[in-house]
Amino acid sequence: MYKIIVHPDSIIADLVCMLLSNVTSQEKSCHVLLQLGDSQLQAIRLPKIVDLLATGRKSNPKADFHYLALVLANVSRVRLLLNEFKKKKK
């Protein structure tokens, strides 16, 4: 998915971002995205999403990446994310 989103000629990047926002509306999908728990699935990691929101137009000028903000909102609802963040701060 990530390669489709950042490919400079991808005209479906925003659609993939929309799909990702819909998928992450489920808590289990957020865990996979964050790679929490047992899953070793290669997923789009949270730092990549934040980076795309900040500099995405440089990698793919044909995309707006607005739906990635919804992905971050969905992920922020996951309680384990808060716990992981607190552990890293200590």
Wavefront OBJ file of the C-alpha trace (Angstrom):
o trace
v 0.000 0.000 0.000
v 2.736 2.415 0.959
v 4.419 2.098 -2.432
v 1.145 2.948 -4.167
v 0.612 5.996 -1.979
v 4.075 7.492 -2.484
v 4.612 6.552 -6.134
v 4.910 9.852 -8.037
v 2.632 8.697 -10.869
v -0.034 7.080 -8.703
v -3.420 8.604 -9.377
v -5.110 6.293 -6.873
v -3.047 7.308 -3.836
v -5.942 9.208 -2.266
v -8.236 6.222 -2.804
v -5.727 3.975 -1.048
v -5.547 6.489 1.815
v -9.355 6.422 1.987
v -9.301 2.634 2.108
v -6.701 2.739 4.876
v -8.865 5.145 6.887
v -11.840 2.794 6.555
v -9.791 -0.254 7.501
v -8.386 1.434 10.599
v -11.869 2.192 11.871
v -11.595 -1.292 13.413
v -9.373 -1.528 16.496
v -7.754 -4.791 15.395
v -6.600 -3.155 12.177
v -5.032 -0.340 14.169
v -3.061 -2.927 16.128
v -1.766 -4.377 12.860
v -0.895 -0.925 11.581
v 1.005 -0.155 14.766
v 2.359 -3.706 14.872
v 1.258 -4.152 18.470
v 0.854 -7.636 19.849
v 1.782 -10.778 17.920
v 1.434 -9.545 14.355
v 4.646 -9.376 12.358
v 2.803 -8.269 9.239
v 4.697 -5.683 7.251
v 2.375 -2.738 7.530
v 2.516 0.973 7.042
v 4.028 2.217 10.266
v 2.827 5.271 12.152
v 5.994 7.336 11.547
v 5.540 6.862 7.793
v 1.982 8.172 8.023
v 3.076 11.246 9.954
v 5.871 11.835 7.444
v 3.437 11.550 4.538
v 1.134 14.117 6.118
v 4.059 16.495 6.492
v 5.888 15.959 3.187
v 3.679 13.734 1.057
v 3.225 16.183 -1.792
v 6.951 15.956 -2.475
v 6.763 12.217 -3.087
v 3.433 12.245 -4.946
v 2.234 15.639 -6.188
v -0.987 14.060 -7.519
v -2.280 13.202 -4.026
v -3.628 15.289 -1.160
v -3.270 12.715 1.639
v -6.242 14.179 3.563
v -7.515 10.743 4.559
v -4.294 9.985 6.395
v -5.452 12.437 9.058
v -8.426 10.128 9.624
v -6.038 7.199 9.935
v -4.206 9.046 12.709
v -7.527 9.849 14.393
v -8.550 6.193 14.243
v -5.231 5.027 15.624
v -5.306 7.560 18.440
v -8.426 5.883 19.803
v -6.502 2.732 20.539
v -5.794 2.599 24.236
v -2.631 0.551 23.774
v -1.109 3.371 21.777
v -1.408 5.611 24.799
v 0.180 2.986 27.013
v 3.071 2.482 24.580
v 3.606 6.227 24.370
v 3.732 6.515 28.151
v 6.270 3.678 28.406
v 8.576 5.312 25.862
v 8.475 8.648 27.704
v 9.797 7.070 30.918
l 1 2 3 4 5 6 7 8 9 10 11 12 13 14 15 16 17 18 19 20 21 22 23 24 25 26 27 28 29 30 31 32 33 34 35 36 37 38 39 40 41 42 43 44 45 46 47 48 49 50 51 52 53 54 55 56 57 58 59 60 61 62 63 64 65 66 67 68 69 70 71 72 73 74 75 76 77 78 79 80 81 82 83 84 85 86 87 88 89 90
